[in-house]
Amino acid sequence: MIAVRFTAEEKAEITAAAARRRVYPSGFLATAGLTAARGSATPLDSNDQLDAAIDELATLRAQISRVGNNINQIAYIFNAGGQPRPGQLDHALKTLVRTLALVDAAAHELVRKLV
């Protein structure tokens, strides 16, 4: 952790700039600091694609959580001696595999952009 101090005006400026890019001020400062530290001439606005990939991963994480919940419900039915609806488990597993493939693709895209 690195603590920094800003005047009220500087803080307002940073907060407004972060809001325009739809990121938290801490993330905005981290990106700006690393850009300067690395001597990169890349403007912060060019991180929009990276931000979109991160948002996509967050969405996919939520979908994986929902699918996991469905699989847990199916397991509960089996453990209670019941039978899930026909095709329910197959559908959940296919959805999980498709979602994991999307996670892999998004992660590879993130790595590609970071290199």
C-alpha positions as CSV (number, residue, x, y, z in Angstrom):
1,M,0.0,0.0,0.0
2,I,1.2,3.5,-0.8
3,A,-0.6,6.4,0.9
4,V,-0.7,9.8,-0.8
5,R,-2.1,13.1,0.0
6,F,-3.9,15.5,-2.3
7,T,-5.5,18.9,-1.9
8,A,-9.2,19.0,-2.1
9,E,-9.0,20.4,-5.7
10,E,-6.5,17.7,-6.8
11,K,-8.7,15.0,-5.3
12,A,-11.8,16.3,-7.1
13,E,-9.9,16.4,-10.3
14,I,-8.7,12.8,-9.9
15,T,-12.2,11.6,-8.8
16,A,-13.8,13.3,-11.9
17,A,-11.2,11.8,-14.3
18,A,-11.7,8.3,-12.8
19,A,-15.5,8.7,-13.1
20,R,-15.2,9.7,-16.8
21,R,-13.4,6.4,-17.3
22,R,-15.8,4.5,-15.1
23,V,-13.0,3.3,-12.8
24,Y,-12.3,3.8,-9.1
25,P,-9.9,6.6,-8.2
26,S,-7.5,4.0,-6.8
27,G,-7.4,2.1,-10.1
28,F,-7.1,5.4,-12.0
29,L,-4.1,6.4,-9.9
30,A,-2.5,3.0,-10.2
31,T,-2.7,3.0,-14.0
32,A,-1.4,6.6,-14.2
33,G,1.4,5.8,-11.8
34,L,2.5,2.7,-13.6
35,T,2.2,4.4,-17.0
36,A,4.6,7.1,-15.8
37,A,6.9,4.6,-14.1
38,R,7.2,2.5,-17.2
39,G,7.8,5.6,-19.3
40,S,4.9,4.7,-21.5
41,A,3.5,7.3,-23.8
42,T,0.2,5.4,-23.9
43,P,-2.7,7.6,-22.8
44,L,-5.0,6.3,-20.1
45,D,-7.9,6.4,-22.5
46,S,-6.3,3.4,-24.4
47,N,-7.1,1.2,-21.4
48,D,-10.8,1.1,-22.4
49,Q,-10.4,-2.3,-24.1
50,L,-8.6,-3.6,-21.0
51,D,-11.4,-2.3,-18.8
52,A,-14.0,-3.9,-21.1
53,A,-12.2,-7.3,-20.8
54,I,-12.1,-7.0,-17.0
55,D,-15.8,-6.1,-17.0
56,E,-16.4,-9.2,-19.2
57,L,-14.5,-11.4,-16.7
58,A,-16.6,-10.0,-13.8
59,T,-19.8,-10.8,-15.8
60,L,-18.6,-14.3,-16.6
61,R,-17.7,-14.9,-12.9
62,A,-21.3,-14.1,-12.0
63,Q,-22.5,-16.5,-14.6
64,I,-20.3,-19.3,-13.3
65,S,-21.6,-18.6,-9.8
66,R,-25.2,-19.0,-11.1
67,V,-24.3,-22.2,-12.9
68,G,-22.6,-23.5,-9.8
69,N,-25.7,-22.8,-7.8
70,N,-27.8,-24.7,-10.4
71,I,-25.4,-27.7,-10.2
72,N,-25.6,-27.6,-6.4
73,Q,-29.4,-27.7,-6.6
74,I,-29.2,-30.7,-8.9
75,A,-26.8,-32.4,-6.5
76,Y,-29.2,-31.7,-3.6
77,I,-32.1,-33.4,-5.6
78,F,-29.9,-36.4,-6.3
79,N,-28.8,-36.7,-2.7
80,A,-32.4,-36.5,-1.5
81,G,-33.2,-39.5,-3.7
82,G,-34.9,-37.5,-6.4
83,Q,-34.4,-37.0,-10.1
84,P,-33.8,-33.6,-11.7
85,R,-35.8,-32.6,-14.8
86,P,-34.6,-34.4,-17.9
87,G,-31.7,-32.6,-19.5
88,Q,-31.2,-30.2,-16.5
89,L,-27.8,-31.5,-15.6
90,D,-26.6,-31.7,-19.2
91,H,-27.8,-28.1,-19.8
92,A,-26.0,-26.8,-16.7
93,L,-22.8,-28.6,-17.6
94,K,-22.8,-27.4,-21.2
95,T,-23.4,-23.8,-20.0
96,L,-20.5,-24.2,-17.6
97,V,-18.2,-25.4,-20.3
98,R,-19.2,-22.6,-22.7
99,T,-18.8,-20.0,-19.9
100,L,-15.3,-21.4,-19.0
101,A,-14.3,-21.1,-22.6
102,L,-15.3,-17.5,-22.6
103,V,-13.3,-16.9,-19.4
104,D,-10.3,-18.5,-21.0
105,A,-10.7,-16.3,-24.1
106,A,-11.1,-13.1,-22.0
107,A,-8.1,-14.0,-19.8
108,H,-5.9,-14.7,-22.9
109,E,-7.0,-11.3,-24.3
110,L,-6.0,-9.6,-21.0
111,V,-2.6,-11.3,-21.1
112,R,-2.1,-10.3,-24.7
113,K,-2.9,-6.6,-23.9
114,L,-0.6,-6.6,-21.0
115,V,2.4,-7.9,-22.9
